[in-house]
Amino acid sequence: NRSRLEFDSTETVFNEGSADLDFRVESDSNTHALFLQGSNSRIGFGTSSPSSSVHISDSSPILTLTDTDTGADSIISAASSAGNLLIGADENAEVASSNILFRVDGSEKARLTSDGNFGIGSSSPESLLELEATSSTVFDGTSTDGQAANGTTLAIQNLSDTNNTFSQILFRNRNTSKAVSRIASLTDSTGTEMAFVVENNGSPAEVLR
């Protein structure tokens, strides 16, 4: 006989024999409020068929992380009728100047600040987008890859092989009747050109190439 539930002085164990047995907790409105699938060790909340290690299924699925030192709640939420994903740091505004940090291999690589500034390589960006790196590579205008992996580089790439297609930086000013300025890189079978566009009296026009 298999013992499904065991008790001793230090622990309570379900399924000590490691059989293919599911564990299910039912609430007043959900038959699978908590579900552990024995066949693959997946845990489901609100689902009888978890598709990953931890699967939350609900009309407003939200994962809340509370820092008990500060009371700040951070959330990951899919509670959206449009299929959106929301990531929120300090949703209840308990701590001033909260940030969202992105770490890779144990070190910070990017940061979104409470001011709405995003820094890549910078922990204190002062503008909407700030790139920061320390590179001692000397500039080489003959490099065929544009020294993409060197310096502090922002790469904008259009992969089309069609002539006169472009990559660009677009500037827009004013809230209504937006005025535009553009710096574009155009390509053809022989190379590239730079085009500069400004707007005068409501009419954008190329002024330099």
Residue frames relative to the residue before (quaternion, step in Angstrom):
aa qw qx qy qz dx dy dz
N 1.0000 0.0000 0.0000 0.0000 0.00 0.00 0.00
R 0.3623 -0.7277 0.5408 0.2160 3.51 -1.02 0.81
S 0.3052 -0.7347 0.5757 0.1888 3.56 -0.98 0.85
R 0.2455 -0.8081 0.5216 0.1210 3.56 -0.44 1.19
L 0.8070 0.1088 -0.0346 0.5794 3.59 1.03 -0.69
E 0.0149 -0.8100 0.5850 -0.0387 3.55 -0.76 1.10
F 0.1695 -0.7755 0.6035 0.0749 3.56 -1.12 0.73
D 0.1184 0.7513 -0.6492 0.0121 3.56 -1.11 0.66
S 0.7665 -0.4163 0.2363 0.4283 3.58 -1.27 -0.05
T 0.7748 0.3550 -0.1840 0.4898 3.61 1.16 -0.47
E 0.8275 0.0657 -0.0127 0.5575 3.62 1.13 -0.38
T 0.2671 -0.6929 0.6391 0.2004 3.48 -1.44 0.29
V 0.1108 -0.8306 0.5457 -0.0007 3.56 -0.61 1.15
F 0.1635 -0.7449 0.6393 0.0986 3.52 -1.04 0.90
N 0.8564 0.0752 -0.0766 0.5050 3.56 -0.93 0.95
E 0.0422 0.8332 -0.5468 0.0711 3.59 0.77 1.04
G 0.6811 0.5099 -0.2898 0.4383 3.59 1.10 -0.62
S 0.4093 -0.7475 0.4412 0.2812 3.60 1.31 0.13
A 0.2692 0.7563 -0.5437 0.2447 3.59 0.93 0.89
D 0.5594 -0.5823 0.4627 0.3659 3.56 -1.28 0.32
L 0.2802 0.7529 -0.5306 0.2704 3.53 0.33 1.35
D 0.3411 -0.7279 0.5593 0.2026 3.55 -0.99 0.86
F 0.2148 -0.7363 0.6249 0.1462 3.54 -1.30 0.49
R 0.0003 0.8276 -0.5574 0.0666 3.59 -0.68 1.09
V 0.1156 -0.7566 0.6407 0.0602 3.55 -1.06 0.89
E 0.1833 -0.8001 0.5669 0.0696 3.57 -0.75 1.08
S 0.2467 -0.7414 0.6048 0.1539 3.55 -1.07 0.82
D 0.7177 -0.4378 0.2971 0.4527 3.60 -1.24 -0.12
S 0.8015 0.2516 -0.1339 0.5258 3.60 1.20 -0.38
N 0.7499 0.3274 -0.1847 0.5444 3.59 1.26 -0.06
T 0.3719 -0.7584 0.4923 0.2103 3.57 -0.58 1.14
H 0.7741 0.2312 -0.1296 0.5749 3.60 1.22 -0.47
A 0.0120 0.8199 -0.5697 0.0554 3.56 0.73 1.10
L 0.7554 -0.0056 -0.0059 0.6553 3.57 1.15 -0.73
F 0.0494 0.8112 -0.5764 0.0856 3.57 -0.78 1.03
L 0.0933 -0.7601 0.6420 0.0367 3.56 -0.91 1.02
Q 0.2493 -0.7866 0.5518 0.1204 3.54 -0.58 1.20
G 0.4006 -0.7740 0.4426 0.2111 3.56 -0.46 1.25
S 0.6504 0.5669 -0.3238 0.3881 3.58 1.03 -0.74
N 0.8277 0.1466 -0.0585 0.5384 3.61 1.07 -0.62
S 0.4709 -0.7158 0.4067 0.3170 3.61 1.31 0.22
R 0.4230 0.6936 -0.4842 0.3249 3.61 1.12 0.50
I 0.2692 -0.7580 0.5786 0.1349 3.54 -1.14 0.77
G 0.0797 -0.8041 0.5888 0.0193 3.55 -0.87 0.99
F 0.1471 -0.7335 0.6551 0.1055 3.51 -1.19 0.71
G 0.8339 0.0877 -0.0926 0.5371 3.57 -0.45 1.18
T 0.7331 0.3415 -0.2340 0.5396 3.59 1.20 0.27
S 0.3613 -0.7302 0.5423 0.2055 3.57 -1.13 0.72
S 0.7578 0.2824 -0.1744 0.5617 3.58 1.26 -0.08
P 0.0853 -0.8254 0.5571 0.0329 3.62 0.42 1.18
S 0.2893 -0.7965 0.5161 0.1250 3.57 -0.83 1.05
S 0.7569 0.2165 -0.1579 0.5961 3.60 1.28 0.05
S 0.7604 -0.3817 0.2431 0.4658 3.58 -1.28 0.10
V 0.7618 0.0187 -0.0108 0.6475 3.58 1.09 -0.81
H 0.0032 -0.8095 0.5834 -0.0665 3.57 -0.69 1.13
I 0.1055 -0.7829 0.6124 0.0286 3.57 -0.74 1.15
S 0.0142 -0.7959 0.6046 -0.0289 3.57 -0.74 1.07
D 0.2659 0.7431 -0.5591 0.2539 3.55 -0.57 1.21
S 0.5983 -0.5566 0.4161 0.3990 3.59 -1.20 0.32
S 0.7712 0.1150 -0.0865 0.6201 3.59 1.24 -0.44
P 0.0179 -0.8481 0.5295 0.0030 3.61 0.47 1.14
I 0.0856 0.7863 -0.5998 0.1210 3.55 -0.67 1.18
L 0.1661 -0.7446 0.6392 0.0976 3.55 -1.01 0.91
T 0.1094 -0.8131 0.5716 0.0150 3.59 -0.63 1.15
L 0.1073 -0.7640 0.6351 0.0380 3.55 -1.00 0.97
T 0.1016 -0.8181 0.5657 0.0172 3.60 -0.56 1.16
D 0.2769 -0.7260 0.6107 0.1528 3.53 -0.91 1.02
T 0.2924 -0.7998 0.4964 0.1685 3.59 -0.30 1.21
D 0.5602 0.5884 -0.3993 0.4249 3.62 1.20 -0.24
T 0.8061 0.2499 -0.1064 0.5257 3.58 1.01 -0.82
G 0.4303 -0.6930 0.4678 0.3403 3.58 1.17 -0.52
A 0.4723 0.6903 -0.4347 0.3338 3.59 1.27 0.03
D 0.2236 -0.7648 0.5946 0.1071 3.55 -0.99 0.95
S 0.0700 -0.7565 0.6488 0.0435 3.57 -0.90 0.96
I 0.1225 -0.8315 0.5417 0.0115 3.57 -0.92 0.87
I 0.1432 -0.6818 0.6998 0.1576 3.46 -1.46 0.33
S 0.0168 0.8414 -0.5325 0.0904 3.57 -0.47 1.20
A 0.1196 -0.7524 0.6431 0.0780 3.53 -1.13 0.83
A 0.3439 0.7524 -0.4850 0.2836 3.57 1.23 0.54
S 0.4409 0.6755 -0.4582 0.3733 3.55 0.42 1.25
S 0.3987 -0.7092 0.5274 0.2448 3.57 -0.96 0.84
A 0.6729 0.4859 -0.2871 0.4781 3.58 1.31 -0.16
G 0.5547 -0.6349 0.3890 0.3714 3.59 1.23 0.15
N 0.3939 0.7359 -0.4668 0.2921 3.59 1.20 0.40
L 0.2443 -0.7177 0.6248 0.1867 3.54 -1.33 0.37
L 0.1390 -0.7963 0.5872 0.0415 3.56 -0.81 1.04
I 0.0795 -0.7548 0.6501 0.0355 3.54 -0.97 0.94
G 0.0113 0.8379 -0.5424 0.0610 3.57 -0.54 1.12
A 0.1883 -0.7575 0.6170 0.1003 3.55 -0.96 0.94
D 0.8435 -0.0106 -0.0368 0.5357 3.58 -0.88 1.02
E 0.0293 -0.8555 0.5166 -0.0207 3.56 0.73 1.14
N 0.7387 0.3905 -0.2301 0.4989 3.61 1.06 -0.65
A 0.4423 -0.7489 0.4215 0.2567 3.59 1.29 0.45
E 0.2096 0.7996 -0.5285 0.1932 3.56 0.86 0.98
V 0.7806 0.2294 -0.0968 0.5734 3.59 1.10 -0.74
A 0.4370 -0.6978 0.5001 0.2682 3.59 -0.92 0.88
S 0.8614 0.1752 -0.1181 0.4618 3.53 -1.30 0.57
S 0.1864 0.7816 -0.5657 0.1854 3.58 0.81 0.99
N 0.1798 -0.7828 0.5904 0.0796 3.56 -1.18 0.64
I 0.2902 -0.6749 0.6302 0.2514 3.53 -1.37 0.18
L 0.1432 -0.8133 0.5631 0.0303 3.55 -0.64 1.19
F 0.1926 -0.7503 0.6224 0.1123 3.55 -1.15 0.70
R 0.0448 -0.8136 0.5789 -0.0297 3.56 -0.56 1.21
V 0.0401 -0.7644 0.6434 0.0111 3.56 -1.15 0.78
D 0.8483 0.0177 -0.0507 0.5268 3.58 -0.90 0.96
G 0.7490 -0.4574 0.2145 0.4288 3.55 0.96 0.92
S 0.7453 0.3327 -0.2328 0.5288 3.61 1.19 0.08
E 0.5605 -0.6228 0.4398 0.3235 3.54 -1.16 0.68
K 0.1586 -0.7969 0.5797 0.0615 3.56 -0.96 0.97
A 0.8032 -0.0048 0.0288 0.5950 3.60 1.10 -0.62
R 0.1019 -0.7953 0.5971 0.0231 3.55 -1.26 0.51
L 0.1675 -0.7321 0.6523 0.1025 3.53 -1.15 0.84
T 0.2385 -0.8179 0.5121 0.1095 3.58 -0.52 1.19
S 0.6629 -0.5049 0.3774 0.4041 3.54 -1.31 0.23
D 0.6162 0.5329 -0.3450 0.4660 3.61 1.25 -0.29
G 0.5367 -0.6263 0.4076 0.3919 3.59 1.26 -0.17
N 0.5051 0.6307 -0.4341 0.3985 3.58 1.25 0.26
F 0.1916 -0.7840 0.5837 0.0894 3.57 -1.04 0.82
G 0.0818 -0.8147 0.5741 0.0025 3.53 -0.68 1.12
I 0.1355 -0.7433 0.6503 0.0787 3.54 -0.98 0.93
G 0.8060 0.1050 -0.1299 0.5679 3.55 -0.41 1.24
S 0.6983 0.3988 -0.2493 0.5396 3.59 1.31 -0.02
S 0.2804 -0.7713 0.5504 0.1536 3.59 -0.87 0.94
S 0.7694 0.2383 -0.1596 0.5707 3.60 1.26 -0.07
P 0.0003 -0.8365 0.5476 -0.0194 3.61 0.62 1.10
E 0.2582 -0.7879 0.5478 0.1120 3.55 -0.97 0.95
S 0.7255 0.3170 -0.2260 0.5676 3.59 1.29 0.02
L 0.7318 -0.4427 0.2766 0.4382 3.58 -1.26 0.29
L 0.7743 0.0139 -0.0124 0.6326 3.58 1.10 -0.74
E 0.0344 0.8004 -0.5944 0.0703 3.55 -0.73 1.11
L 0.1353 -0.7718 0.6189 0.0542 3.55 -0.86 1.06
E 0.0194 0.8094 -0.5848 0.0503 3.57 -0.82 0.95
A 0.1481 0.7675 -0.6110 0.1249 3.55 -0.91 0.97
T 0.2799 -0.7137 0.6083 0.2056 3.53 -1.30 0.33
S 0.1595 0.7885 -0.5687 0.1712 3.56 -0.35 1.27
S 0.2483 -0.7910 0.5451 0.1244 3.55 -0.80 1.02
T 0.3841 0.7364 -0.4793 0.2837 3.60 1.26 0.18
V 0.3869 -0.7252 0.5280 0.2138 3.57 -0.89 0.99
F 0.5504 -0.6337 0.4393 0.3202 3.59 -1.00 0.84
D 0.0338 -0.7820 0.6222 -0.0146 3.55 -1.03 0.93
G 0.2810 -0.8100 0.4964 0.1360 3.57 -0.25 1.27
T 0.6580 0.5130 -0.3138 0.4532 3.62 1.22 -0.26
S 0.4357 0.7131 -0.4572 0.3042 3.61 1.24 -0.05
T 0.3974 -0.7518 0.4770 0.2222 3.60 -0.69 1.06
D 0.7160 0.3886 -0.2684 0.5142 3.62 1.16 -0.36
G 0.5226 -0.6750 0.3955 0.3390 3.56 1.27 0.26
Q 0.4651 -0.6810 0.4320 0.3651 3.58 1.25 0.37
A 0.0588 0.8720 -0.4831 0.0536 3.53 1.05 0.90
A 0.7400 0.4122 -0.2292 0.4796 3.59 1.04 -0.73
N 0.6796 0.4837 -0.2769 0.4769 3.59 1.26 0.07
G 0.7611 0.3423 -0.2647 0.4832 3.54 -1.31 0.25
T 0.5272 -0.5252 0.4944 0.4493 3.53 -1.21 -0.59
T 0.0236 0.8639 -0.4900 0.1143 3.53 0.05 1.38
L 0.1233 -0.7335 0.6637 0.0793 3.53 -1.08 0.87
A 0.1267 -0.8192 0.5581 0.0369 3.58 -0.47 1.19
I 0.0492 -0.7610 0.6469 0.0006 3.56 -0.88 1.04
Q 0.0115 0.8523 -0.5154 0.0884 3.57 -0.38 1.22
N 0.1372 -0.7417 0.6528 0.0700 3.55 -1.00 0.94
L 0.2788 -0.8197 0.4845 0.1250 3.60 -0.50 1.19
S 0.4555 0.6879 -0.4584 0.3304 3.60 1.22 0.09
D 0.3325 -0.7379 0.5572 0.1857 3.58 -1.12 0.76
T 0.4531 0.6925 -0.4464 0.3404 3.60 1.27 0.13
N 0.5128 -0.6569 0.4579 0.3095 3.60 -0.90 0.92
N 0.8411 0.1957 -0.1847 0.4692 3.54 -1.20 0.80
T 0.4259 0.6141 -0.5283 0.4030 3.58 1.12 0.54
F 0.2218 -0.8297 0.5115 0.0281 3.58 -1.12 0.54
S 0.2183 -0.6640 0.6851 0.2050 3.44 -1.51 0.21
Q 0.0003 -0.8452 0.5322 -0.0489 3.59 -0.95 0.71
I 0.2912 -0.6495 0.6556 0.2521 3.44 -1.49 0.13
L 0.1382 -0.8052 0.5760 0.0281 3.57 -0.70 1.13
F 0.1389 -0.7748 0.6144 0.0542 3.56 -0.87 1.04
R 0.0380 -0.7797 0.6249 0.0135 3.58 -0.96 0.90
N 0.0905 -0.7886 0.6077 0.0245 3.56 -0.94 0.93
R 0.7780 0.2912 -0.2875 0.4767 3.54 -1.26 0.70
N 0.5044 -0.6653 0.4771 0.2744 3.53 -1.20 0.67
T 0.7674 0.1770 -0.1048 0.6073 3.56 1.03 -0.81
S 0.8134 0.1571 -0.1645 0.5354 3.57 -1.19 0.60
K 0.0240 -0.8702 0.4922 -0.0006 3.52 0.91 1.03
A 0.2531 -0.7371 0.6106 0.1405 3.53 -1.01 0.94
V 0.1964 -0.8103 0.5465 0.0785 3.55 -0.97 0.88
S 0.0370 -0.7189 0.6916 0.0597 3.48 -1.37 0.57
R 0.0831 -0.8190 0.5677 0.0043 3.58 -1.02 0.78
I 0.0960 -0.7172 0.6837 0.0940 3.49 -1.30 0.61
A 0.0047 0.8415 -0.5348 0.0756 3.56 -0.39 1.26
S 0.2357 -0.7217 0.6328 0.1523 3.51 -1.23 0.68
L 0.1221 -0.8010 0.5857 0.0220 3.57 -0.63 1.22
T 0.1848 -0.8013 0.5632 0.0814 3.54 -1.07 0.71
D 0.0002 0.7506 -0.6593 -0.0431 3.53 -1.28 0.53
S 0.7711 -0.3878 0.2352 0.4468 3.59 -1.25 -0.14
T 0.7325 0.4320 -0.2381 0.4692 3.59 1.19 -0.41
G 0.7945 -0.2178 0.1630 0.5429 3.60 1.11 -0.43
T 0.5544 -0.5999 0.4643 0.3424 3.54 -1.23 -0.56
E 0.1503 -0.7464 0.6390 0.1094 3.52 -1.37 0.38
M 0.3120 -0.7181 0.5861 0.2089 3.56 -1.25 0.48
A 0.0959 -0.7900 0.6049 0.0301 3.56 -0.91 0.98
F 0.1639 -0.7813 0.5988 0.0639 3.56 -1.01 0.92
V 0.0709 -0.8064 0.5869 -0.0188 3.56 -0.76 1.11
V 0.0075 0.7630 -0.6463 -0.0019 3.56 -1.06 0.83
E 0.3743 -0.7223 0.5405 0.2146 3.55 -1.27 0.36
N 0.0152 -0.7853 0.6184 -0.0243 3.56 -0.98 0.91
N 0.8416 -0.0354 -0.0245 0.5384 3.58 -0.72 1.12
G 0.7441 -0.4396 0.2229 0.4511 3.55 0.95 0.90
S 0.6960 0.4501 -0.2731 0.4882 3.59 1.24 0.01
P 0.2617 -0.7691 0.5617 0.1566 3.61 -0.44 1.16
A 0.0753 0.7952 -0.5980 0.0667 3.58 -1.02 0.76
E 0.5025 -0.6283 0.5011 0.3189 3.52 -1.18 0.65
V 0.1550 -0.8209 0.5473 0.0515 3.57 -0.79 1.02
L 0.8073 0.0550 -0.0218 0.5872 3.58 1.18 -0.35
R 0.0542 0.7662 -0.6398 0.0243 3.55 -1.15 0.76
